[in-house]
């Protein structure tokens, strides 16, 4: 028979292992999200042909901090993402999605980013186009799913007639 103190030690050690594993996984996921949004910012900055220094100045963040964000060493807050989006002249929602703050919309990220980046469109026009695009993308995905699933097999004589 196990003594109560041995039982408690065993339970504590199991809990410690579980917490250590969960902490390691959380750190890994956080790093992945941080590097993903950083890569996206770097790509957008390159597409806009803006230097790191220029973006840092227009976003109101320090040059070293922005560099760390791009390299995935820092995970920026929603406020900082908003400032960076303003500096890149893209919507903050785009960066929020990349950072995992908002759920990603249906469709491809490239198409969504292109609509949001189009300076000829007002914010209202962008919202309408994104809503239409998302609806078409959802319908297409649903249709593809229906076409891939097998037709139900008849189970009774009435269904076969």
N, C-alpha and C positions, 0 to 999 in steps of 0.2 A: 504494500500500500504506500502511496506517495504522501509525503508530509506536506502540510499546507505551505510551508516556506518554499519547498522545492517546486510546487505547483505554481506559486506566484512568480518565482524566478523564471520558470519556463515561459509563462505567459508574457512577462515583461520582455524577455529576449525575443519572443515572436513579434511582439508589437514593435520593438526597436527595428527589427529587420524589415518589417512592412513599411514603417515610416521612412527608413533609409532608401528603400526601393522606390517608393512614391516620390520622394524628394529628388532622386536622381532622374526619374522620368520627367518630372515637372521642369527641371533645369534643362533637360534635353529639348523638350517641346518649346520652352520659352526661347531658347537659343535659335531654334529653327524658325520660329515666327519672326524674331528680331532680324535674322539674316535675310529672310525672305522680303520683308518690307524694305530693308536696306538695299538689297539688290534692285528692287523695283524703283526706289528713289534714284539710285545711280543710273539706271536705264533711262528713266524719265529726264533726268538732268542732262544726260548725253544727247537724248533726242531733241531737247530744247536748246542744246549747245550753250549751256550755262556752266561756268566753272564752279567748283566747290565753294570758293571764296565768295563769288557773286550770289550764289544761292543762300549761303549762310547769312550774308548781309541783308538780302531781301526778306528772308524768313525771320530775321531777328534772333538767330541762334549763333553760338560760337562756332568758328571754323573747326576746332578739334572735336567738338561734340557731334557736329554733323558728319564728320569723317568716321567717328566711332559708330554712329547710327548706320551709315552705309556699309560698314564692315561687319555689322551684326553684333558689335560689342555692347551697345546700349539699346534698350527698348524704349522708344520715345512715348510720351504721354499723348493723349488725344489732342491736347492743346498744342503741343509741339508739332504733331502731325498736321494739324490745321494750318499752322504757320508755314510749314514746309510746302503744303499743297498750294497755299496762296503764292509762295515764291515761285513754284513751278507752273502756276496758272492752270491747275487742275482742281477738281473738286476734292474736298476733304474726305468725302464719302469713299472715293477711290482708295485713298491711303488707309482709311479705317478698315475697309474690306481686306486689304493686303496684310494689315496688322492683326486681323482676326477680331477686331472690335465689332464689326458689323458682319452679318451673314452675307455671303457672296450671292449676287444675283445670278439668275439663269443666263446662259449664253457664254460666249467667249470673252475673256478679259480684254483682249485686244479691241474687239468691236465696242465694248462698253467704254474703254479708255478713249477710243477715237471719237465717239459721240461727245463725251465729256470735255475733250480737249478742243473741239471745234469752236473757234472764237466767233464764227459767223452766227452761231445759234445763241439765243437767249437761254437763261436757266430754265424757263418754262418750256421752251421748245426741246431742250435736252431731256427734261423730265418726261415729256410726252413720248419722245422717240425711244427713250429707255424702257418706258412702260410697254410700248408696242413691241419692241424687240424682245423684251422678257416674255411677253405673252406668246409670240411666235416661237421662241426657243422652247418654252414649256410644252406647247402643243406638239412641236416636232419631236421632242423627247418622249412624250406620251404616246405618239403614233408609232415611233420606232419600238417602244417597249411592247405595245400591242401586237405589232407585226412579228416580233421575235418570240412571243409566247405561243405555245402550241394551242390549236383549237381544242375545245373540250370534246371528249369522246362521248358519244351517246351511251346512255346506261339503260334506257328502257325502250321497249318496242315502239312507243309513241314518238320518241325523239328520232328514231331512225326512219319513220314514215314520212 
